[in-house]
Amino acid sequence: LQKFIFKRGIYRGITHFLIAWGCIGSFAITFGLTFGWMHFELVDPDTYVIVVMGVKTIEMAAHGIIAELIYNGLNITALMVLIGVSMALFRRIVSNDVKVTQRAEFDLFPLFLLLAVTVSGLALTVSYVLLNGWMHHYLTLFHQVTVVIMLIYFPFGKLFHLPIRPLATAVPM
């Protein structure tokens, strides 16, 4: 629940919440779709059903509000990350206390990496929806490269505290 971050300040808490849950949501959606753990099936021309691990779960109108929120899940989580990363970068640029202790490779690089992944992912949607696919192929390649760089960097930087933090809280138990 990240209560420890909110104790340090509301701004830091909101920033961390947006980045953390935006990333977790993005990973969950991406992994679920990529590995086939979830998919959509057409029931009739106006109805979809979400299938999770082979079990039909939610039936919804193809163009309803719930469907639109689900279809745009990655865009919603990307916007969460974009807002959170922007808030973090703003804090790191403005706060003199933070400037003294921050390191580019540990504090700034992961934020710029998340920003690159997020912006390139959102650019794919803009290209597809608003620009009739203009530059979509090149944006896809750029997005893939930024994601691969992030996955390679993940175990060696600050982003690795995502899986480690819950394990660290279990140690005293």
N, C-alpha and C positions, 0 to 999 in steps of 0.2 A: 504493500500500500504506500510505500515511500514516505511514511510519516517522519522519518529521520531527516529528510531533505526539507520538508515544510517547517521543521523546527528551526532551520537556518534562515528562513525567510519565505514569504509568500511568492515573490518573484522567482526565486530559485526553485521552489516547489512546483510551480506551474510549468516552468521551463523544463524541468526534469520529467515531470509527468507527461507533457506533450511529446517529448523525444522518446521516452521509454515506451509508452503505450502506442505511439505511432509506429515505432520500429517493431514491437511485438505483434501488432495487428498486421503490419505489412508482411512480416515473415510468415505468420500463420496463414494468411490468404495465399501468398505466393507458394509456400510449400504444399499447402492443401491442394491447390490447383495443379501444380507442377507434378507432384507424385500421384495424382489421381485419387487422392483421399476424398475429394469432393468434386462434384460437377453438377451441371444443370441438365435436366431432361425436359423436353417439350411434351406436355400432356395433350394439349390441343393448341390451335393457333393463338390463343389468348392466355394460356396458363403454363407456367413452369413449375417444376418440383426440384428442390435441392436434394441431392443424394450424397450422404456422408457415409463413407466406408461401406457402401452398398445398401444403406438403409435410407429409404425415402423419408425426408424429415418435414420440410416446409413446402406447402403448395401455395403459389402466389400468382397474382395477375401479372402477366408479362410486362405491362407498362404501368403498374401501380407504384405507389410511393415506397413501399418496402422493397420491391424489386429494384427500383432506381438506387436506393441506398446500398443494397447488396452489390449491384453491378459496379457501383462507384466506390466500393470499400477501399480499394487501393488508393484512389484519389483522395478520399477522406483521411486515411492514415498518412498519406504523403503530405497533405496540408498540415496535419498535426505536427509532423516532423519539421516541415518548413518553418512554421511559426516558432516551434521550440528552439530550433537551431538559430534562427534569426535573433531570438531573445538572448540566447547564450552568447552569440557573437557580439551583440550589442553590449552585453554586460562585460565581456572580456575586453572590448575596445574602450569603454567609458570608465570602468572602475580602476582606479590607480592601485588599489590593494591587490587586485587580481593580476594586473600587468607585472607586478614584481615577482610573483611566484609561478606564472604560467610558462610552459615550454611549448615551442611550436610543434614539435613532433608528438607530444603527449596530449596537449590541450586543444590546439588549433587544428591540426591535421584531421583528427576524427570528425570535427565539426564541418570542415570544408568537404570532406569525403561524403558525409551524410547529405550535405547540401547538394553536391554534384549528383549523387544517386537520386535524390528527391526531385530536383529540378529536371533532370533528364527524363525521369519517369513521367512527370507531369507534362513535359514537352511532348511525349508520345501521345498523350490524350489530346492535347491541343492540336497536334498535327493531324491526328485521325478524325477528330470531331469537327474542328473548325477550318482546317486547311486541306481537306480532301486527301489526306495522306502525304502531303508535300514534305519531302525530306524524311519520311518515316523510316526508311531503311537505314539511313545514316544515324538518325537519332537512336534507333534500336541498337546499332553497333556501339555507339557511345555509351548508352545506358548499360549494356552488357559489360563493357570494359570497366566502367566505374563500379559496378556490382562485384566483378571479379577482384578488383583491387581492394575493395572493402572486405571481401571474404578472406583474402590473403592477409590483410592487415589485422583482421579481427582478433586472432589469438595473441597478438603481440602488443596491443595498445589498450587504451582506456575502454574501448567498446567491450572488451572481454569481461568487464565486471558484470555484464548482463547475466551470464549464467553463473558466475562465481558468487555474487552477492547473496542469492538465496541459499547457496550451499554454506556460506560463511555464517549465516544466521542459524543454521542447523547445528553447527559445531558445538555450541554450548549445551544443546539439548542432549 
